[in-house]
């Protein structure tokens, strides 16, 4: 996979502005269509494995599926979670020490209904009003063309500024923006924005990757440090080690030393 350079400062300024003011921003063609196809094929293989192993994580009448803990399941996901464009955006928004909260695949199958308006973790686990400022953000990798018909993500502009979840029926009265873009693109969203996947009225699945990134003080949604063994992680980049939470120190006040996560505990 060819990893393109990170964003220039002018484009990064625009992304930050849109995430803070509007709540989302799309960057098209971050990876090639061929690279998106490779990631999509890998995901569909993992779906088959999950089903065969009795681990089918489906909802929406079985028409929407998730594949969890994908970082350790293929090298392609280890590349995408630390893609320099993604890292540049979330370091700008969440600080140099930001971490990954979760990295999963999302498959919206044919005939799937709308996902329902919601906000992402950790906001749904918090009491309102939510803190102002950015504490988390979502990265949606489009592994198919996202269209109005196949279950693309829809967002309510500026809804993140309400610092609360939508009331029942409230979002339906608001103007929404549909993230329509070619495969290989990324939708970045403020974690507090109201959003949902639209119905998939086509005869093909719409596949994406969902990468949530947090400030380092926010507890991750998935157990990221254990997705790779110590041996598997040894040859990986410091960026990936940081994203998986392996470089976060835990203070031992009795011994006056710092401990760090490993695959089985602390060292």
C-alpha positions as CSV (number, residue, x, y, z in Angstrom):
1,X,0.0,0.0,0.0
2,X,1.3,3.4,-1.0
3,X,1.1,5.8,2.0
4,X,0.6,9.3,0.8
5,X,2.1,12.3,2.6
6,X,0.2,14.0,5.4
7,X,-1.9,17.1,4.8
8,X,-0.2,20.5,4.2
9,X,-0.8,23.1,6.8
10,X,-3.5,25.0,4.8
11,X,-5.6,21.9,4.3
12,X,-5.1,20.9,7.9
13,X,-6.4,24.3,9.0
14,X,-9.5,23.8,6.9
15,X,-10.1,20.3,8.3
16,X,-9.8,21.7,11.9
17,X,-12.1,24.6,11.1
18,X,-14.8,22.3,9.7
19,X,-14.6,19.8,12.5
20,X,-14.9,22.6,15.1
21,X,-17.5,24.7,13.4
22,X,-19.5,22.3,11.1
23,X,-18.7,19.0,12.7
24,X,-17.4,17.0,9.7
25,X,-15.0,17.1,6.8
26,X,-14.4,14.8,3.8
27,X,-11.1,14.2,2.2
28,X,-11.4,12.3,-1.1
29,X,-9.1,9.6,-2.5
30,X,-6.8,9.2,0.5
31,X,-6.1,5.7,-0.8
32,X,-6.6,4.3,-4.3
33,X,-9.6,2.4,-5.3
34,X,-7.5,-0.8,-5.6
35,X,-6.3,-0.3,-2.0
36,X,-9.9,0.2,-0.8
37,X,-10.9,-3.0,-2.7
38,X,-8.1,-4.9,-0.9
39,X,-9.3,-3.8,2.5
40,X,-13.0,-4.5,1.6
41,X,-12.1,-8.0,0.5
42,X,-10.3,-8.7,3.7
43,X,-13.3,-7.4,5.7
44,X,-15.7,-9.7,3.9
45,X,-13.4,-12.7,4.6
46,X,-13.4,-11.7,8.2
47,X,-17.2,-11.6,8.2
48,X,-17.4,-15.1,6.9
49,X,-14.9,-16.2,9.6
50,X,-17.0,-14.6,12.3
51,X,-20.2,-16.3,11.1
52,X,-18.4,-19.6,10.9
53,X,-17.1,-19.2,14.4
54,X,-20.4,-18.2,15.9
55,X,-19.3,-14.6,16.3
56,X,-21.7,-12.8,14.0
57,X,-21.9,-9.2,15.4
58,X,-25.1,-8.1,13.6
59,X,-28.0,-5.9,14.3
60,X,-30.7,-4.1,12.4
61,X,-32.5,-7.4,11.7
62,X,-29.2,-8.9,10.8
63,X,-28.5,-6.5,7.9
64,X,-25.8,-4.4,9.6
65,X,-22.7,-6.1,10.8
66,X,-19.5,-5.1,12.7
67,X,-16.1,-6.8,12.8
68,X,-14.3,-5.9,15.9
69,X,-10.6,-5.9,16.9
70,X,-9.4,-5.8,13.3
71,X,-5.9,-4.2,14.0
72,X,-4.5,-7.6,14.8
73,X,-6.3,-9.4,12.0
74,X,-4.5,-8.0,8.9
75,X,-1.5,-5.8,8.2
76,X,-3.7,-3.6,6.0
77,X,-5.6,-2.3,9.0
78,X,-2.4,-1.6,10.9
79,X,-1.5,0.7,8.0
80,X,-4.8,2.4,7.9
81,X,-5.2,3.1,11.6
82,X,-1.9,5.0,11.5
83,X,-2.2,6.6,8.1
84,X,-0.4,9.9,8.3
85,X,-3.4,11.9,7.1
86,X,-5.5,10.5,9.9
87,X,-2.8,11.0,12.5
88,X,-2.2,14.6,11.4
89,X,-5.9,15.4,11.8
90,X,-6.4,13.9,15.2
91,X,-3.1,15.2,16.6
92,X,-4.2,18.6,15.6
93,X,-7.7,18.1,17.2
94,X,-6.9,15.9,20.2
95,X,-3.2,16.5,21.1
96,X,0.1,14.9,20.2
97,X,-0.6,12.1,22.7
98,X,-3.9,11.1,21.3
99,X,-4.8,7.4,21.1
100,X,-7.1,5.0,19.2
101,X,-10.4,4.1,21.0
102,X,-11.7,1.6,18.5
103,X,-11.1,0.4,15.0
104,X,-13.8,-1.8,13.4
105,X,-15.5,-2.6,10.1
106,X,-19.1,-1.6,9.5
107,X,-21.1,-3.4,6.8
108,X,-24.5,-2.0,5.9
109,X,-26.2,-4.8,3.9
110,X,-28.8,-4.6,1.2
111,X,-32.2,-3.7,2.6
112,X,-30.8,-2.3,5.8
113,X,-32.9,0.5,7.4
114,X,-31.5,3.7,8.7
115,X,-29.2,3.2,11.7
116,X,-30.9,5.8,13.9
117,X,-29.6,9.2,15.0
118,X,-27.0,9.0,17.7
119,X,-23.7,10.2,19.0
120,X,-20.5,8.2,19.5
121,X,-18.6,7.0,22.5
122,X,-17.6,8.3,25.0
123,X,-20.4,10.9,24.8
124,X,-23.2,8.4,25.0
125,X,-21.6,7.1,28.3
126,X,-21.5,10.6,29.8
127,X,-24.1,12.9,31.5
128,X,-25.0,16.2,29.8
129,X,-24.0,18.8,29.2
130,X,-20.9,17.4,27.5
131,X,-17.6,19.2,27.9
132,X,-17.0,21.8,25.1
133,X,-13.9,21.3,23.0
134,X,-12.8,18.1,21.2
135,X,-12.2,15.0,23.2
136,X,-12.9,12.4,20.5
137,X,-13.4,12.1,16.8
138,X,-14.5,9.5,14.2
139,X,-12.8,8.4,11.0
140,X,-15.0,6.7,8.4
141,X,-12.9,5.0,5.7
142,X,-15.1,4.5,2.6
143,X,-14.3,1.1,1.1
144,X,-17.2,1.5,-1.3
145,X,-18.5,4.5,-3.1
146,X,-20.7,6.2,-0.5
147,X,-24.0,7.2,-2.1
148,X,-27.5,8.5,-1.2
149,X,-28.8,5.0,-2.0
150,X,-26.4,2.6,-0.3
151,X,-26.4,3.6,3.3
152,X,-23.9,6.5,3.4
153,X,-23.4,8.4,6.7
154,X,-25.6,11.4,7.3
155,X,-24.7,14.2,9.7
156,X,-26.6,17.2,11.2
157,X,-24.3,20.2,10.7
158,X,-23.3,22.0,14.0
159,X,-25.3,19.5,16.1
160,X,-22.1,18.8,18.1
161,X,-22.4,22.3,19.6
162,X,-25.6,21.4,21.5
163,X,-23.4,19.3,23.8
164,X,-26.1,16.7,24.2
165,X,-27.7,13.8,22.4
166,X,-30.7,14.4,20.1
167,X,-34.2,14.2,21.6
168,X,-36.6,11.6,20.1
169,X,-37.6,12.9,16.7
170,X,-35.5,16.1,16.9
171,X,-32.9,15.2,14.3
172,X,-35.5,14.4,11.7
173,X,-36.6,18.0,11.7
174,X,-33.1,19.2,11.0
175,X,-31.3,19.6,7.7
176,X,-28.8,16.8,7.2
177,X,-25.7,16.4,5.0
178,X,-25.0,13.1,3.4
179,X,-21.4,12.0,3.1
180,X,-21.3,11.1,-0.6
181,X,-17.7,10.4,-1.9
182,X,-15.8,7.8,-3.9
183,X,-14.2,4.8,-2.3
184,X,-10.8,5.5,-0.8
185,X,-12.1,8.7,0.8
186,X,-12.4,9.6,4.5
187,X,-15.2,11.2,6.4
188,X,-13.9,12.9,9.6
189,X,-16.5,13.8,12.2
190,X,-16.6,15.4,15.6
191,X,-17.4,12.7,18.1
192,X,-20.4,14.6,19.4
193,X,-22.1,15.2,16.1
194,X,-25.6,13.7,15.5
195,X,-25.3,11.1,12.7
196,X,-26.6,7.9,11.3
197,X,-26.2,5.6,8.3
198,X,-29.0,5.9,5.8
199,X,-31.0,3.0,4.4
200,X,-29.3,0.8,1.9
201,X,-31.8,0.5,-1.0
202,X,-29.3,-1.2,-3.4
203,X,-28.5,-4.9,-3.8
204,X,-24.9,-4.6,-2.6
205,X,-23.4,-4.1,0.8
206,X,-21.8,-0.8,1.7
207,X,-18.5,-1.3,3.6
208,X,-16.6,1.1,5.7
209,X,-14.0,1.2,8.5
210,X,-14.7,3.1,11.7
211,X,-11.7,4.5,13.5
212,X,-12.4,6.4,16.7
213,X,-9.6,8.5,18.3
214,X,-9.5,10.0,21.8
215,X,-7.5,12.3,23.9
216,X,-5.3,10.0,26.0
217,X,-7.2,10.7,29.2
218,X,-10.3,9.1,27.7
219,X,-10.7,5.3,28.3
220,X,-10.8,3.4,25.0
221,X,-14.0,1.7,23.9
222,X,-12.1,-1.5,22.7
223,X,-9.2,-3.2,24.5
224,X,-6.7,-1.8,22.0
225,X,-3.4,-2.7,23.8
226,X,-4.2,-6.4,23.5
227,X,-4.9,-6.4,19.8
228,X,-1.3,-7.3,19.0
229,X,1.1,-9.4,21.0
230,X,4.3,-8.0,22.2
231,X,6.1,-10.0,19.5
232,X,3.8,-8.8,16.8
233,X,4.2,-5.2,18.0
234,X,8.0,-5.3,18.3
235,X,8.6,-4.4,14.7
236,X,5.8,-1.9,14.4
237,X,6.1,1.9,14.5
238,X,6.1,4.1,17.6
239,X,3.0,5.7,16.2
240,X,1.1,2.4,16.3
241,X,2.4,1.6,19.8
242,X,1.1,5.0,20.9
243,X,-2.3,4.5,19.2
244,X,-2.8,1.1,20.9
245,X,-2.1,2.7,24.3
246,X,1.2,0.8,24.9
247,X,3.1,4.0,25.6
248,X,0.8,5.5,28.3
249,X,2.6,5.4,31.7
250,X,0.8,4.2,34.8
251,X,2.5,5.5,38.0
252,X,3.4,3.2,40.8
253,X,3.6,5.5,43.8
254,X,5.1,2.9,46.1
255,X,8.1,2.2,43.9
256,X,8.3,5.6,42.2
257,X,8.3,4.1,38.7
258,X,6.1,4.0,35.6
259,X,4.5,0.9,34.3
260,X,3.3,0.3,30.7
261,X,0.7,-2.0,29.1
262,X,1.8,-5.3,27.5
263,X,-0.4,-8.0,25.9
264,X,-1.0,-9.7,29.3
265,X,-0.6,-6.9,31.9
266,X,1.9,-4.3,32.8
267,X,5.7,-4.0,32.9
